[in-house]
Amino acid sequence: MLTEFIYKKMALAKYKILEDGSYFGEIPGLKGVWANEKNLEKCRESLREVIEEWMIIKIKDNDKIPGFKITSNYKVKSLAISKLKYA
């Protein structure tokens, strides 16, 4: 469910080359989700990581995620996000 959402949003990503030759990528509709890297492959990878981190924060804060719907096929009882350890 989360992976499918990320893949769908990554398909909507917009990229551009900046004056310094680096790549900038963003996901329209997901405020604050962007990445800037030296090459396109790294920019895509970073953008995917940013979406994941952005979603964790949204879930932790009980914020809505635009375009993300939990269907009846999934039952979510509880997410212990606050117990996640960050490296």
ZAMARGU-4260 file (C-alpha; in steps of 0.2 Angstrom, whole numbers, plus 5000, padded with zeros to 4 digits):
<rodrens>
0) 5000/5000/5000 | 5014/5013/5005 | 5025/5007/4991 | 5012/5008/4978 | 5008/5026/4983
5) 5027/5030/4982 | 5028/5022/4965 | 5013/5032/4959 | 5020/5048/4965 | 5037/5045/4958
10) 5029/5043/4941 | 5023/5061/4943 | 5040/5068/4948 | 5046/5084/4939 | 5064/5086/4936
15) 5075/5101/4929 | 5093/5105/4927 | 5099/5120/4937 | 5112/5133/4932 | 5125/5124/4941
20) 5122/5107/4932 | 5113/5099/4947 | 5096/5091/4946 | 5081/5097/4955 | 5066/5085/4957
25) 5049/5088/4966 | 5032/5079/4967 | 5018/5091/4962 | 5005/5091/4976 | 5016/5085/4990
30) 5022/5101/4999 | 5040/5101/5004 | 5045/5085/4994 | 5060/5089/4984 | 5078/5084/4981
35) 5093/5092/4973 | 5108/5081/4968 | 5123/5081/4956 | 5115/5068/4944 | 5097/5062/4939
40) 5099/5045/4946 | 5104/5051/4963 | 5091/5064/4962 | 5077/5051/4959 | 5084/5040/4974
45) 5084/5055/4986 | 5067/5060/4981 | 5060/5043/4984 | 5069/5044/5002 | 5061/5061/5005
50) 5044/5054/5001 | 5046/5040/5013 | 5052/5051/5027 | 5038/5064/5023 | 5025/5050/5025
55) 5032/5044/5041 | 5031/5062/5048 | 5013/5064/5041 | 5008/5047/5049 | 5016/5051/5066
60) 5007/5068/5066 | 4991/5061/5061 | 4991/5073/5046 | 4982/5069/5030 | 4992/5063/5015
65) 4985/5070/4999 | 4980/5056/4987 | 4983/5042/5000 | 4968/5032/5004 | 4967/5016/5015
70) 4955/5004/5006 | 4944/4991/5015 | 4957/4978/5009 | 4969/4984/5023 | 4965/4985/5041
75) 4976/4997/5051 | 4975/4994/5070 | 4990/5005/5076 | 5006/5011/5070 | 5019/5013/5083
80) 5029/5026/5074 | 5034/5035/5090 | 5044/5019/5094 | 5054/5019/5078 | 5073/5021/5080
85) 5082/5032/5068 | 5100/5029/5064
</rodrens>
